[in-house]
Amino acid sequence: MKLTAAPGSALRGEAAIPGDKSCSHRALILAAMAEGETRIEGLLESEDVLATARAVEAFGAEVKRGADGEWIVRGAPWSSPSEPVDCGNSGTAARLLMGAAAGMPGVEVTFTGDTSLSKRPMKRITAPLQRMGAGVDSSDHLPIAVNGARLGGIDYRNVPASAQVKSAILLAGLGTEARVRVVEPVPSRDHSEIMLSLFGCEVAVDDTPEGWAVSLGGKRRLSACGVKIGADPSSAAFPLVAAAIAPGSDVTARSVIVNPLRTGLYEVLEAMGGDIELSNERIQSGELVADIRIRHSSLQPCRVSAEQIPAMIDEVPALAVACAFADGESLIEGLGELRVKESDRLGAIVAGLTACGVAAVADEDRLRIFGKGQVRGGASIATSGDHRIAMAFLTLGLAAQTPVEVDEAEMIATSFPGFVEVMRGIGANIG
Ligand code: S3P
């Protein structure tokens, strides 16, 4: 399915952003491992998260969706699913579930995924799990078989900082009493740590000379609880960047997760001269949330260092769009991981910008964008089956001189199923 975004409208009003994808996966997995019934409000009902819901059901948890949109999960001792667990397009589902299953004695399971996920590297997960004593294939790619066991401990250096790797290790470690510690020179998103605490697990986080050290404490049994999930800052990035670049715009997204390990894009946009206002900050189920309002302004180019990337890893396509509208050369460093996301995102960004008349170059892990304050557009973009590339170039089309088309727009449903309706709701011309 193709979609086209046409310029000309100022975007105004409230963009209703669905629940955070990372927190939604974690809520389902922890609820399925916990004793009792967990009620989840604001779960993201996207393809990726539904893959995790089906998976935890296959492991024995009871999963129900109430008429009011609340999800109710009753945890159970995990058993072996009768069929392979299909994680679809979701790296988070595959990697976190592999970790959880590895620490469950007696559970035997094979994980599979779609074409994109089957190309993504998995040794980063299977290697530390094997070090803990798990029965896991050493293949770098799905399908991968896991034979759950009582595991030993690990003291793991997580480089480059990956929240999925850290989370897989912590989930695997829930079934052992041994020392489980993950050290990151630059911290990756800490939703697992926050949610494990919410479910009653002891997790210590220390700022040490080696880096940010996360360890499981003595109490590792999970108890059911209530979870309210905030809006996803990675999804909010598209309507909010659209507001920053489309003249006359003024858009607000409410109750967005503004955990400092997720707000890199918003900090950089502010440094670029973005007109950003945060209000109504509060803690919700352990996570900081706030309303974010962005109004159109003229943008300056940015310099982003490798240390800033973990807090904005999924927002680079949206940032690249903002850089295309800035006046001058932007430089973003430390982007090696973008080569192994849902697509080679760095390659897709450069190809897409170039097709839209914006000069951009990437070497191994750096991206330079030569903005001229305005963008020609008028291109058809190959998204390589990547939801965020599709949304980024539709965003660009809203403020370019001529419309922009994207292919494979159906992939948007993996993370932001109501994207087109939400964008139309603030006045975007997408169809
Ligand atoms: C995620 C972590 C990030 C991010 C991904 C979701 C998570 O990947 O890119 O979309 O939910 O833990 P890393 O594992 O590379 O940090």
Boltz pocket constraint, residues with backbone or C-beta under 6 A from the ligand:
constraints:
  - pocket:
      binder: B
      contacts: [[A, 21], [A, 22], [A, 23], [A, 92], [A, 161], [A, 162], [A, 163], [A, 164], [A, 165], [A, 167], [A, 188], [A, 189], [A, 313], [A, 314], [A, 337]]
      max_distance: 6.0
